[in-house]
Amino acid sequence: MDIKTYLTRQNKNLNGVLHHLAGDISKEEWFSRPGPGQNTVGYTVWHIPRTQDHFLQTWIRGEAEVVTKGQWSHWANLKAAGIGVGITMEQSDEIAQTATLADTLAYADEVHQTLLAWLEGINDNTLDFAPDVKERLQAYPEYQTPGYLAEVTDLFGLPVWGLLIRPCMGHLHRHLGELEITKDVLRKAMAF
């Protein structure tokens, strides 16, 4: 199997698992936290496609994120939160209040289709390229905050394949595991 086929299959799997785990989240669960001081379930579901959108579009392609398109203009108040990294709990809660499950899953599908179309058109040279991320981030104040930079600095200098595997897949699979456990705990607690 070549790397493009692997990346395509892994991303299809990730989107499928997101829909499977998030598709039946209730409104009460959306606003629930797995524990004190933790982000809400809604934030976590939203953060997954936001992360893919950001790393594919801003870091890898050097283009505007899918979320900046007109269809997502009702999320404009979330712009300062970026992808939700290094933000306050209040900003995290605002994300869950603003984003609905249906919108978030529709957004995830649009990001997913953008990623698959891009993967189809690239070659191995693209995957080995290490983009000048610091330069690309300069245009976005939400990605110049100390909290954001502290979380992503170790990713600077990675080639495209490394960005696709680490933040766009590995990091997101950990969040999917978190989501699966949180749903299980919440539902068992409600059963008592």
C-alpha positions, 0 to 999 in steps of 0.5 A: 500500500502506498502512503496516499492510500494509507492516508486516505483510508485512515482519514475515511476511518477517522471521519466514520468514527467521528460520526459513529461516536458523535452522531447520537450525542444528546444536548445534555451530553453536548454540554457535559464535561468528563471531569472538573476543569475539562472541556465539554463534549461539544468542544471536543467534537468541534475541535476534531474537524477544526484541527484537520481544517487548520493543519491541512489548509493553513499549515500544509496548503497555505490557504484559507480554512474551510471554516472561513467560507460563507456557510460557516459565517455564523461561527465568526465569533469563534475566530479568536479561539482558532482551533481551540488550543491554548484558550480559556475555559470561557472560550471553550464553553462559547464554542459548545454554545455556538456550534451545534452537533448537526453543524459540526458534523456537516463541517467535518464532512466538508473538511473531510471531502476537502482533504480527500480531494487534495490527497487525490491530487498530490504526489510523494514530493508534496508529502515530503515538503516541509512548509514554512509554517511560521510564515503562513501563520503570520497572517492569523492573530488567533495563531500568534497567541502564546497558548497556541504557540506553546502547543504547536511549536514542536510541530514546526519543521515537520514534512506534510506526511508528519503533519497529516499523521501527528495532529491530523490523525494521531491527536484526533484519534486520542480525542475520539477515544476520550469521546468514547469513554466520556459518553460511556461514563455519562450514560452509565451515570445517568442510568443510576 
